[in-house]
Every structure is written in C-alpha cells, then in structure tokens.
Amino acid sequence: MRTKKFDILSYSNYIVLAVILIVFAIGGNNFLTLKSIFATINNGSPLIIITCGVTFALLVGVIDLSVGAIGYAAGVTAGLLMNRLNIPVEFAFMVGITLGVFIGWVNSLFIVKFKMNPMLVSLGMMLIIRAIARIFTDDKTVTLGNHVSSIRQARIAALGEMPALMFGLIAVIIACTFVLKYTPFGRKLLAVGCEEKVAKSIGINTDRIKTAALMTCGGICGIAGCFWIVTLGSVVTTGLNSYEFLAIAAAVLGGTSLLGGRGSIYPGSVFGALILLFISAGMSNMGVSIYAIPFVRGIIIFIAMYVDSLRTQSMMKIPMAALKE
Amino acid sequence: MEKIQSLELKNISKSFPGVKALADVSFTASPGRVCGIVGVNGAGKSTMMNILGGLLQPDDGGQIFINGQEVRIENPKAATDLGIAFIQQEIQVFDTMLVYENVLAADFDKWRKGKRSLVLDRKAMRKEAQKYLDALGSSISVDAPVYSLTVGEKQLLQIARALSQGGQILLFDEPTSSLSDNEIAKLFEIIGKLRDQGYIIFYISHFLDEILSLCDNVIVLRDGRKTGDALVSDIDKEKLVSMMLGYMVEGSARSSVRKQNDIVLRAEHISGIRLPKDVSFDLHKGEILGVWGLLGSGRSELFNAMLGIDKMTNGKLYYAENGKLEETTSKKLYKHIGYLTEGRHYDGLFLDMTIGNNITSSDIGRFASKFLGTLNTKKENEESRSLMKQVNVKATNEKMIVSKLSGGNQQKVIIAKWFLKNPDILFMDEPTKGVDIGAKTEIQNLIFEKSEKGMSFVIISSELEEIMSLCDRIIVIYEGRLVGEVSKSDFSKDSLMKGIVSQEGNHAD
C-alpha cells in the first residue's frame, strides 16, 4: 500500500502549540515555568473536558450548543447541594454528572426522536438551563468554602507540585479516548457520523448510537461542571459562559469535522483546547489587553479552519489522483 | 449458516400506483454460476433486486425459496440473515475509518475481547478482515485509511464486507459504472473466483459485453416481464438486444416527412471528460432529433457537456440567432434553450412550490416591473393558468403544490415551464419516463405542435418505440461516440439496433 509520508497537515496541532509556547516563552515573563503551565492547564480543565464532551456530539454530526450550560447546571446543582444541604462532595458530584446525562438524553429526545434541528434544540436548551440555574441561585454567587478547598489545594510534591486535580483531568481524557478508540461503541459512533445511511443499511441502530453519544456528551460536560466549581471554589452566575463556542472551536481546531465522522479526543480535541488556553494565558502573561485576547482567538480559529479545509481537500484528492492511473 | 444450494423465485409481481414494475417473474439460480440480469431502463431489474434485498415487498402470490424452503424477506436485515448481500451501485463505505473497520462494520459487538469486555479485539479484527481480503486476492492493507483507496478498492471493500456478513447470494448492481478498465478486469477476476468458490451471483449491467463475457446465464426483463432466460453460450448480442427491446411499431407517428429547414445549431467534435467522445451533428429549425443509445452510452453526458453543465474538453458550438450560424459558447447557448433533465425530482422542479411559481420560474423577469422589479402576480397567474390549460395539467388551480401531482402532471408542469420561456431549442432527456400512457401521448402531441411552430427538439429516450414515433432523424451513440445516423425513411428496429450491436466488439481504437 501507500507508504506513510510525513504530512505536515496532520501534525499541525503540535506545531501550532509548540510555536505558541516558544513565542510566549521568549516574549513573556517567566511563562514557561512548570508552575504556570500547571496553573493554565488546571484552570482550563473545564474547557478541556467540555471539548472532549462536545467531540462526542460532533462525531455523530450534532452541533450541541448546550454543552457549556450543561456544565453550568451540573456545577450549580452540586454547589447548591453542598452549600445548602451539606451533602458530601462525592455525592453532590454524582448528582451533577447524572443531571448532565439526563439533559443529554432530553436533547436526544428532541433531536433523534422528534427529528428537530440539533443546533436550535441545544440553543433552546442552553437558554432554559441557564435561566433555571439562575433562578435557583437567585443570581448570587454561591461560596463553597471548605467543601472543595481540600481538593483544590492538594498538590503532589513528587511531580513538581502538580495539582492533584490534574489527575482527574488526565483520567477523564484517557477514559474518553479509550471509549472512542477501543470500544465497539466508539467505532459505531464514527460510522454513524461518517455515513448515516450506510450505517443504517448494514444494521447499525443509528438512533440509539446518536442518543448514546448525546448522553455521553452530557455526562462529560457534567464532569466539567464539577471541575469548574472545584477550581473556582465558588459558583458564579456567569460561569462557563460562551464555553460552547470555545469548545466547538477547540474541537475543530483539533481536527474534528463539523459534519461528523472524523476526529479524536487525544490528541485532537485536547490539543485544540490547549492551544486556545495557552494563547490567552500567554497573552495575559505578556500584559496584552484582555479585550485583545478574543480577537487573537478569533484569528487562530480562522487559521485553523483554513488548515482544516486544506486537510479535507488533500484527503479527497488522493482517490481522485489514483483514479487517473 | 448452512450452505445455500438453490434460490428460486416464483411468480414475483410488484405493482406501484399506476405501474406494474414486475409481472410474474420466475427463475432459479444455483451456486457456481453468475446470472446476468439485463433490460432497458424501467424494465424491472432494480425492482427485482430490491425485492431480494428486502427493500421492497413483492405482491401477494409471489414466493421465494432458499434451499427449497419458502422465505420472507421483510427488511434488509432479514436479507442479510438469509445470506443475501447487496453490493450497490453507489460505493458505500466509511471514508474516515480504516479498512478493517469497514470490512467488519456490520457487527462491531461481535469483536469484543470477551463477553463482558468493553474492549475491541483489534488483532482478531485485523486477522479476520485480512482473511476476506485474501480470499478476494487483494493487497490492500487492513490498516489503510479508506479515503486513500481508489474507487475500485472501495468496491472490493464492499464485497469483503458482504462476505463478512455471511453473504452467499451476492447481488451486484451496475458495479462497473464508476470503475476504470483495469479495475473492471480485476473485479471480473474476483467475481470469477467467487463463482468457483460456490457463491450464487447476480450481475446487473447495461453493458452487454460485460454480461456476455462474465455471466453463465442471463435473464432478460422487459416491461416487468421475463422475456428471456438463456445460457450465455446459446446466445449472441443481437439476440440479447432483440429480447431486451421486443417487438415494436416501426415507422413514425407523424406521417409527413418534413422538409429540411435552416440549421439552428451545429455541434462539432463535442467531447467531455469521459463521455462523450467527438460527437458532431446539425439541428434544423423545427426538427425533432432523437439521440438513441443504451444507458451509459453517454447520451445525457452529451447534453451536459454541450450545455456547460459538465466540462466540455473539446468541441465547438454554432448557433443561428438571426439566421446566420455563428460560433457560440455553452453559456450563451444556454440562454436560448430549455433543458428538461432526466431526474425531474431533484433537478427539474421546486417540489414544495405551487404549480404557478414553478411554471414562471424559467422566465420570472418577464413579470417584473421595469423600475422597481416588483412582480405583477396577476399577470403571472394568468399566464400560468393559460399554460396549464395548454399542456393540460390536471389540477384544481395554479396554487396547488407540485409535490401533490402525479408523475405525468409534474412532467407537464416542467414542459409548461419551458414553453413559457419559449426557447428556440428544447433539450429533453427522457421526457416521458415514469409517465402513464395517456400523458405520454399528450406530451408527444405537444412536442409535435411546438415543432410545427418552429421550435427544435433534441430528445433522448430509452424507448425505441417512442423515439421512432417522435423523431424526424435519429443519431446513435455508443460508448460516447456517434456511430450512426438514421433518417426517417429508414427507421426500423433493426437499423437502430444494428447501430449499437455492430459497434460492440470493435471499439478497441
């Protein structure tokens, strides 16, 4: 068969991230220290995890705009349970994650069963969830104090004071990658996203796979919500705002197709999210105006889209060229 | 699954509203033989294959037996369980996945490491996929991404998948339509191999050469009936064509032979990317010119290349606007012509719009005011009403939604649409396909009427009878080349058939 060529496009993620790190290492002020890298990743863990979640929806061709709100709802629920009812942390988290799975199921009910437009269903869901969550918190910040501070402050000295929470992040990434790459469910997910009609014709229950994908997405976003309240130590009413767009952009930046069927958790989506995170971290480190950060993010997304279209075109060209032989 | 020793179809019929697609078709097939199925467009080949594949249900009274036992094929899943695998014309693979995943895509759950395990046993999957690829004599790597494969290799993947699903009866529907010559040779080799391994193979094709070189026996369908069932060794191409076309009226419905007027369109050396190849012809004013050839001969491609829908790689067009023949481009030519396409459902009509809006869509600017461009809807409605009446669309009024009309009436709406534009030349690809006999006659009469008034027609039809009764002159296309021209006085089934038959076998140039 065709030999493997070094293809610059498929390594674009690593290259972009490396370039960003180098640029900020030179221009910034103590940017490339272990401590600041840990801090960036740790504080960015909600975005990384939501990106993993939305990847599951994108892979079956659903653009889920409610992912940020699902994380928010899970965080608010867990926070209120701890704050008002003094429920143990683990249990509160479980409830939050279960809520995420449930919202994913409700989404799938509309999208898969009633065949409504995914983008608008999840947009409506986002508005509803945020409204309900704000009603429950009276639009006030809920402080969590001692409930989560021990988790937040735990450090592992042997690994250069790495926050213990990062273990959780790594575990989530490994689990998502595993599900996508090594289980029958992951393969069916790709098949459904790639060619739904073909998948149906060879006997895959496409509706069930899509439902499962959206529930998985909801559950992962619920986990992200838990990470969010732990890293912040409180529940703020504007939390995870516009994360759905950042997460979708990060996923696409990492090579996930908006049409479904192509993409990966690691390295794809994880690197996509890391790129966005390090850009803003590096820029604030250099003292760039915070208003300029979204601007640069926007530019990066444009570039990523262009690279993605080049990648798609080069993929499609191969069989064409082979035809002419 | 036990080995399938025989497949028998008994009295299979299938009716659609208004059309009998299959009527009492019976035949048997046995392992180790390739059974070809031929017939012109609409003869019922696909209907029959869809019944075997579980996509359609036969009418009551039809029976299917496998190994002597009656079976019901209620859905595609049931077909798969019975060992019937359908290899469709369009390539059906998952481009973003790997080869071995594609081969085994039908049942991923089977490949867990253990009953309770969540993990896929990729080693075993690769081995299994390799087994099927080896059986097909293919050198594709099981780890290759599918998007990097050629069309031929993707097709092979589909066959491998069919085998992995336990397919013992393989239905090939026009498998060579997108393959290169080399790939076709390779595919035939594989089909031969499968035959020797004892599979039951059905092979549908429009290419008679393929049927004659590949198949052991052949079943001919015409208008839903079986008109031939023979061993390939007992038959030749000419006999096959006559079974496909059957008996037909010879001569034209229009008695008077028209005198030749001025030329309105001259096409010289028209070539497309694959088809057509170097076709030249003249079209006279008020003439009805037929383009005859089997499906896949490049008829529609000729239109598409001339009219700039596909790329025209070579050739010149001349068009007489004011009686003087001048060179023109496809784009300019398109302004003076109408093009009634073959697939009226996807590129001929706005199905969700009203009849009136569909009719006026070809020349909407006519109803707009000069200054602001606002539409004069009253004039628009009047015009559509009069055109509806002219072509006799059966509908309560012009506000009816087109998708609610029958096929024949939809076709008339398209014709009305082009009559509104009133072009000098109307290109028609299968103008009466899927239309009932009454509407067919009406459409033909409309064509005659307009041609009397000076409109010229270029018409493709798969129905010899129709093309002979409609046209003043017929050009014959075979494998993209112009191979003959028959004028009205020489119209006969034989003269047209010879046009395609005599060319087969000597097209090596």
Interface residues (C-beta under 8 A of the other chain):
Chain A: M1 R2 Y182 T183 P184 R187 K188 L190 A191 C194 E195 K197 V198 A199 S201 I202 G203 I204 S257 G261 R262 M315 M316 I318 P319 A322 L323 E325
Chain B: P76 K77 T80 Q92 V93 F94 D95 T96 M97 E101 A105 A106 D107 F108 D109 W111 R112 L118 V119 L120 R122 S139 I140 S141 A144 Y147 S148 L149 T150 V151 K154 R161 Q165 S180 N182
